[in-house]
Amino acid sequence: MIKKLLFASICACLGYVSSSSAQQTLKLDSLPKIYNNIFINTDTVAVPVVSENPLTMGQNFIYKLRLDSIAKTVPLPYNEYVQQYIDIYAKRKDMFGKMIGLSSYYFPIFDKALKDYNIPQEIKYLTIVESQMNPHAISRVGATGIWQFMFGTGKAYGLKMDNFVDERKDPIQASYAAAAYFRDAFEELGDWLLAIAAYNCGKGNVNRAIEKAGSRDFWVIRQFLPKETRNYVPAFIAAVYVMNYSHKHQITAQASNMFLKTDTVQTTRFVSLSTLAKVLNIDETAIIALNPSYKKKIVNGTDDEPKRIVMPKLRDIDYAGIYDVLNNQEVDVNMKVVAASTDDVRDLRKKKTKSIATSAVVYHKVTSGQSLTAIAEKYGVEVQDLRVWNGLKSKTLVPGQRLKIYAKSRTPLKVPPSFLSYKVKTGDTLSEIAEKFEGATVQSIRRDNRLSKAGLQVGMILKITKG
């Protein structure tokens, strides 16, 4: 009899806890759609807005056991913050179904780059939080590509941006740059969750939070981090969980339209992707999806800088036709390469308000059929500059429209010294220093100063190669 009473009491308690958990879940489910819907391709850096002080009653410790079972090098702790993001992500069945489909193509690329830098494979799941694995994703502040690199950080890690190519959109190049960033972040911070937080808000912000909290535990310093970063790590852990336990939440993989079997060739010539698609007898969008970094649908290979072309591996290929496109056909395009200027919205705002004392103003009258790209190439400037100078919200032009162009004044060139010097300040990181100097990269600074690790000392004098 006593055993029956005890059993009945335990069942009643479990029923109460289950009821409380259901009520808490209901509150999370009823979040306004504007907050709940985070999967917006034009601003993929944002993570869902959730309660800063969630109740612990909503926790389900089955999730803890599951996270423990898939944890490898990166810790995957379970708590009320992670639970909120599991609740949100598990309801995004269509979106995560697409992610599973896309992962068949992209994850092997990420895995190779991460393995080459000895970075944990789990880091690849960040691309879901960052961009939904969309190479064309652009955030509200200008972060671009699958790994959402800002212009300065991408440049610091060796990514090229010019009028033909934006390597932030190249899944291969950007993955190696991301792996290099995580190598440096982990060397400096010594913790993978802190390195992940730094990827979102910068190593400087994480170091300042560490100083304020007096701790190197993410969950302790969390309150001192920017609001978005506080949610970024829990969102990452939840994404890892949902991708590995999708079957427990009725999420079904959706087939990707990417060609999974591909061949890669290097070219030293200018090649039209549209012409190549016709020879391959595939849709133009398919070849562009495999080569998303080329802005003009033209691969600008040269003897000094050969460029990669990824093509589907197909049966019955017209090899003679492909050879002709790669080696014989000429592309009617101005081959001048113009280095891109920043597309960081914050930098552009500063740039707009600066007086351009050393520039002469030229006015251009738009003729029928002219594009911003053609005008930019004519004057040797960037399209983004034209838009800023003239307050253009789109690339549409009207014949007769007058555009203001700042042509830089010519000054006699002086032979520059080989190096500049920079004194390290509190909170400086190698990537932030590299962003300050044209042509400098994290790798070049480490090489020129014989730095074996990313760690810096305040007051240290660094040599910076002039670009």
C-alpha positions in Angstrom: 0.0 0.0 0.0 2.8 2.4 1.0 4.6 1.6 -2.3 1.4 2.5 -4.3 1.0 5.8 -2.4 4.6 6.7 -3.1 4.2 5.9 -6.8 1.1 8.0 -7.0 2.8 10.9 -5.3 5.8 10.8 -7.7 3.4 10.6 -10.7 1.5 13.7 -9.4 4.8 15.7 -9.0 6.0 14.7 -12.5 2.6 15.8 -13.9 3.0 19.2 -12.2 6.5 19.7 -13.6 5.4 18.6 -17.1 2.4 21.0 -16.9 4.7 23.9 -15.9 7.1 23.0 -18.7 4.3 23.1 -21.2 3.1 26.5 -20.0 6.6 27.9 -20.3 7.0 26.5 -23.8 3.6 28.1 -24.7 5.0 31.5 -23.7 8.1 30.9 -25.9 5.9 29.8 -28.8 3.9 32.9 -28.6 6.8 35.2 -29.2 5.9 37.9 -31.7 6.7 36.9 -35.3 9.0 39.8 -35.8 11.3 38.3 -33.2 10.6 34.7 -33.9 11.5 34.9 -37.6 15.2 35.2 -37.7 15.9 33.6 -41.0 16.1 36.7 -43.2 18.7 36.4 -45.9 19.5 40.2 -46.0 20.4 40.3 -42.3 21.4 36.9 -41.1 23.7 37.9 -38.3 20.8 38.7 -36.0 19.7 35.9 -33.6 16.3 35.6 -32.0 15.3 38.0 -29.2 14.4 36.0 -26.1 13.9 36.5 -22.4 17.0 37.7 -20.6 15.8 35.8 -17.5 14.2 32.6 -18.6 12.5 30.3 -16.1 14.3 27.0 -15.3 11.0 25.1 -15.2 11.0 24.8 -19.0 14.2 22.8 -19.1 14.0 19.3 -20.5 17.0 17.2 -19.4 16.6 14.8 -22.3 18.1 17.7 -24.3 21.1 17.7 -21.9 21.7 14.0 -22.4 21.5 14.5 -26.2 23.9 17.4 -26.2 26.3 15.5 -24.0 26.2 12.6 -26.5 27.3 14.8 -29.5 29.7 17.1 -27.6 33.3 16.7 -28.8 35.9 19.4 -28.6 33.6 22.4 -28.3 31.6 22.3 -25.0 27.8 22.1 -25.5 26.4 22.9 -22.1 22.6 22.8 -21.6 20.8 25.6 -19.7 17.7 27.7 -19.8 19.2 30.0 -22.5 20.0 27.1 -24.8 16.5 25.7 -24.2 14.9 28.8 -25.5 16.8 28.6 -28.8 16.0 24.8 -29.1 12.3 25.7 -28.7 12.6 28.3 -31.5 14.8 26.4 -33.9 12.9 23.1 -33.6 9.9 24.8 -35.0 11.7 26.0 -38.1 11.2 22.6 -39.8 11.2 23.9 -43.4 14.3 26.0 -42.9 16.3 23.3 -41.1 15.2 20.8 -43.7 16.8 23.0 -46.3 19.9 23.3 -44.1 20.3 19.5 -44.0 20.0 19.4 -47.7 22.6 22.1 -48.3 25.0 20.6 -45.8 25.6 17.7 -48.2 27.4 20.1 -50.4 28.8 22.7 -48.0 29.8 20.7 -45.0 32.6 18.7 -46.7 34.1 22.1 -47.8 33.9 23.5 -44.3 35.3 20.3 -42.8 38.4 20.3 -44.9 39.3 23.9 -44.1 38.7 23.5 -40.4 40.7 20.2 -40.3 43.6 21.9 -42.1 43.8 24.5 -39.3 43.1 21.9 -36.6 39.8 23.6 -35.7 36.9 21.5 -34.2 34.4 20.4 -36.9 31.5 21.6 -34.8 32.4 25.2 -35.8 30.8 24.6 -39.2 27.3 24.8 -37.6 27.9 28.6 -37.1 27.2 29.1 -40.8 23.6 28.3 -40.0 23.3 31.0 -37.4 25.4 33.4 -39.6 23.9 33.0 -43.0 21.8 29.9 -43.5 24.7 28.8 -45.7 23.8 31.5 -48.2 26.9 32.8 -50.0 25.0 36.0 -51.0 23.8 36.9 -47.5 24.6 40.5 -46.5 23.9 41.8 -43.0 22.5 45.3 -42.2 26.1 46.5 -41.4 27.7 44.9 -44.5 28.9 41.5 -43.3 29.0 39.3 -46.4 28.9 35.6 -47.4 28.4 32.3 -45.8 30.8 33.2 -42.9 29.6 36.8 -42.8 33.0 38.6 -43.0 33.2 42.3 -42.5 35.3 44.0 -45.2 38.2 44.9 -42.9 38.3 41.5 -41.2 38.1 39.7 -44.6 40.9 41.7 -45.9 43.0 41.1 -42.8 42.6 37.4 -43.4 43.6 37.5 -47.0 40.3 37.6 -48.8 40.3 39.6 -52.0 37.6 42.1 -52.9 37.6 44.0 -56.2 35.3 44.8 -59.1 35.4 41.2 -60.4 35.4 39.1 -57.2 34.3 39.1 -53.6 36.0 36.2 -51.9 33.9 36.6 -48.8 31.2 34.8 -51.0 33.6 32.0 -52.0 32.8 29.0 -49.8 36.3 27.6 -50.0 38.3 30.8 -49.5 36.0 32.2 -46.8 36.2 28.8 -44.9 40.0 29.0 -44.8 39.8 32.6 -43.6 37.3 31.6 -40.9 39.5 28.7 -39.8 42.5 31.1 -39.5 40.4 33.5 -37.4 39.3 30.8 -35.0 42.9 29.6 -34.7 44.0 33.1 -33.6 41.0 33.6 -31.4 41.5 30.3 -29.5 45.2 31.0 -29.1 44.4 34.3 -27.6 41.3 33.4 -25.5 42.0 29.7 -24.7 38.3 28.7 -24.8 36.1 27.7 -27.7 32.9 29.3 -26.5 34.9 32.6 -26.0 36.3 32.2 -29.5 32.8 31.8 -30.9 31.7 34.9 -29.1 34.7 36.8 -30.5 33.6 35.8 -34.0 30.4 37.7 -33.4 31.6 40.8 -31.6 35.4 40.8 -31.9 38.2 39.7 -29.6 38.5 43.2 -28.1 34.9 43.1 -26.8 35.4 39.6 -25.3 38.7 40.7 -23.6 37.0 43.7 -22.1 34.1 41.5 -20.8 36.7 39.1 -19.3 38.3 42.1 -17.4 35.0 43.3 -16.1 33.8 39.9 -15.0 37.2 38.7 -13.7 36.4 35.3 -15.3 37.1 33.4 -18.5 33.8 31.5 -18.4 31.4 32.6 -21.1 28.3 32.2 -18.9 29.9 34.5 -16.3 31.1 37.2 -18.7 27.9 36.9 -20.8 26.2 39.9 -19.1 29.1 42.2 -20.1 28.9 41.2 -23.8 26.9 43.0 -26.5 23.2 41.8 -26.4 23.4 40.0 -29.7 26.6 38.1 -28.6 24.9 37.0 -25.4 22.4 35.1 -27.5 24.9 34.0 -30.2 26.5 31.2 -28.3 23.2 29.6 -27.0 21.9 29.9 -30.6 25.0 28.1 -31.9 24.5 25.2 -29.4 20.8 25.0 -30.3 21.7 24.8 -34.0 24.2 22.0 -33.4 21.5 20.1 -31.4 18.7 20.5 -34.0 21.0 19.5 -36.9 22.0 16.3 -35.1 18.6 15.4 -33.6 16.3 16.7 -36.5 14.6 13.3 -36.6 13.4 13.8 -33.1 11.5 16.9 -34.1 9.9 15.7 -37.4 12.4 17.7 -39.5 13.0 16.0 -42.9 15.9 16.7 -45.2 15.1 18.7 -48.4 17.0 17.9 -51.5 19.4 20.6 -52.5 19.7 21.9 -56.1 23.5 22.0 -55.8 25.5 19.6 -57.9 27.2 17.3 -55.3 29.8 15.9 -57.6 32.1 18.5 -59.1 35.3 19.1 -60.9 37.7 22.0 -60.3 39.9 23.7 -62.9 42.3 26.6 -62.7 42.2 29.2 -65.5 44.7 32.0 -66.4 42.2 33.6 -68.7 38.9 35.6 -68.5 36.0 33.1 -68.8 32.3 33.8 -69.1 30.3 31.6 -66.7 27.2 32.1 -68.9 29.0 30.7 -71.9 30.4 27.8 -69.9 26.8 27.0 -68.7 25.6 26.7 -72.3 28.4 24.3 -73.2 27.7 22.2 -70.1 24.0 22.3 -71.1 23.0 23.4 -67.6 21.1 26.4 -66.2 23.2 29.5 -65.7 22.1 29.7 -62.1 23.6 26.3 -61.4 27.1 27.3 -62.5 26.8 30.6 -60.6 25.8 28.7 -57.5 29.0 26.8 -57.7 31.0 30.0 -58.3 29.2 32.6 -56.2 32.1 35.0 -55.7 32.4 36.3 -59.3 30.4 39.6 -59.4 30.1 39.9 -63.2 29.6 36.2 -64.0 33.1 36.4 -65.4 36.1 34.5 -64.0 39.1 36.9 -64.2 42.1 34.5 -64.2 45.6 35.8 -65.1 49.1 34.3 -65.2 49.9 35.9 -61.9 46.7 35.0 -60.2 44.9 31.9 -61.7 41.3 31.6 -60.7 39.3 28.5 -59.7 36.2 27.4 -61.6 34.0 24.7 -60.1 32.0 22.7 -62.6 29.5 19.8 -62.2 30.8 16.4 -63.0 28.5 15.3 -65.8 28.2 12.4 -68.2 28.4 13.1 -72.0 30.2 16.4 -71.6 31.3 18.3 -74.7 35.0 18.3 -73.7 35.9 20.1 -77.0 33.4 22.8 -76.3 34.7 23.3 -72.7 38.3 23.4 -73.9 37.3 26.1 -76.4 35.5 28.2 -73.7 38.5 27.9 -71.3 41.3 28.5 -73.8 40.1 30.2 -77.0 37.0 32.3 -76.5 37.6 36.0 -75.8 35.4 37.9 -73.2 34.3 41.4 -74.2 35.0 43.2 -70.9 37.3 45.8 -69.5 40.0 43.7 -67.8 41.2 46.5 -65.4 40.9 45.3 -61.8 39.9 48.0 -59.3 40.3 47.2 -55.6 37.1 47.4 -53.7 36.6 50.0 -51.0 34.9 49.1 -47.7 31.2 48.2 -47.7 31.1 48.4 -43.9 28.0 50.7 -43.4 29.7 52.2 -40.3 32.8 53.2 -42.3 30.7 54.5 -45.2 28.8 56.8 -42.9 32.1 58.3 -41.6 33.4 58.5 -45.2 30.3 60.4 -46.3 30.7 63.1 -43.6 34.4 63.6 -44.3 35.4 66.5 -46.4 37.4 65.3 -49.5 40.0 68.1 -49.6 42.4 66.2 -51.9 39.7 65.4 -54.5 38.4 67.2 -57.5 34.7 67.0 -58.2 33.7 65.8 -61.7 30.1 65.6 -62.9 29.0 62.8 -65.3 25.9 62.9 -67.3 24.3 59.5 -67.7 23.6 58.4 -71.2 21.1 55.8 -72.3 22.0 52.3 -71.4 24.8 53.3 -69.0 25.2 51.4 -65.7 26.9 52.3 -62.5 29.5 49.6 -63.1 30.4 51.1 -66.5 30.7 54.6 -65.0 32.8 53.4 -62.1 35.2 51.6 -64.4 35.5 54.7 -66.6 36.6 56.9 -63.7 38.5 54.1 -61.8 36.2 54.3 -58.7 34.0 51.8 -56.9 30.2 51.4 -57.5 29.7 51.7 -53.8 31.5 55.1 -53.8 29.2 56.4 -56.5 26.2 55.3 -54.5 27.4 57.1 -51.4 28.5 60.3 -53.1 25.1 60.6 -54.9 22.8 59.2 -52.2 21.6 56.4 -54.6 19.4 53.8 -53.0 19.5 51.5 -56.0 21.6 50.9 -59.1 18.9 52.2 -61.4 20.0 55.2 -63.5 18.0 57.6 -65.7 19.4 59.1 -68.9 20.4 62.7 -68.3 21.0 62.2 -64.6 24.1 64.0 -63.2 26.4 62.0 -61.0 29.0 63.6 -58.7 32.4 61.9 -58.8 35.4 62.6 -56.7 38.5 62.1 -58.8 41.6 61.9 -56.6 44.2 64.6 -57.3 47.5 63.4 -58.6 50.5 64.0 -56.3 54.2 63.2 -57.1 55.0 59.7 -55.8 57.6 59.3 -53.1 59.5 56.1 -52.5 58.0 54.8 -49.2 59.9 53.1 -46.5 59.7 49.3 -46.4 57.9 49.3 -43.0 55.6 51.3 -40.8 55.7 50.9 -37.1 52.8 50.5 -34.7 52.7 50.5 -30.9 50.3 47.9 -29.4 47.6 49.4 -27.2 45.4 47.7 -24.6 42.8 45.5 -26.2 44.5 45.4 -29.6 44.3 42.2 -31.7 46.2 41.2 -34.8 43.1 41.3 -37.0 42.2 44.8 -35.7 45.7 46.1 -36.3 45.8 44.6 -39.8 42.6 46.4 -40.7 44.3 49.7 -39.9 46.9 49.4 -42.7 46.4 49.0 -46.4 47.7 45.7 -47.7 48.5 44.3 -44.2 47.2 40.9 -43.2 47.4 38.9 -39.9 49.8 36.5 -41.6 52.1 39.2 -42.8 52.3 40.9 -39.4 53.0 37.5 -37.7 55.7 36.8 -40.3 57.4 40.2 -40.2 57.5 40.2 -36.4 58.2 36.5 -35.9 55.1 36.0 -33.8 54.6 32.3 -33.1 51.2 33.0 -31.5 48.5 35.6 -31.8 49.2 37.0 -28.3 50.3 40.6 -28.1 51.9 42.7 -25.3 50.9 46.3 -24.6 53.7 48.6 -25.7 55.2 46.1 -28.2 56.4 47.8 -31.4 55.2 46.0 -34.5 56.7 46.3 -38.0 53.9 46.7 -40.7 54.8 46.1 -44.3 53.5 48.9 -46.5 50.8 47.9 -49.0 
